[in-house]
Amino acid sequence: MACSGYVEDLKSEAAQGIQIEIKRCQPSELTVFNEEEN
């Protein structure tokens, strides 16, 4: 789901032409990437 406030920011900036595509896949392998916080 969208991060808190993200959709509201887009609306307030009058963003246009934004599209999303949601897929429900079942991959045979899953890669997990952990970002280190700075």
N, C-alpha and C positions, 0 to 999 in steps of 0.2 A: 504494500500500500504506500501511498504518498507520505513523505515526511511531513510532520506537523508544520503547517503554514505554507508549504510549497504551492499547493493549488491556489491558496488565497493570494500569494505573491504573483502568480501568473495572471490571475484575474485582475488584480490592481494595476498590472503593467499592460493590460489589454493585449496579452499575447495571442497570436493567431497562428493557425496552421499546425497545431500540435496534434500528433496522432500517437496512439499506443497500440501495441499488439501483445496480447497475453496468450501464451502457449502453455499447455499442461503436458509436459514431456516426461518420459521415464528413461533418463540416460543410464547407460550401463556403468558409467564411472562418474564420480562427482569430484571436482577439484575445489578444495577449500582454501581461500587466500585470506590470511590474517594480516591486516594493515597495522603497523606499529604507530602508536600515537606519538606525535612530536611534542 
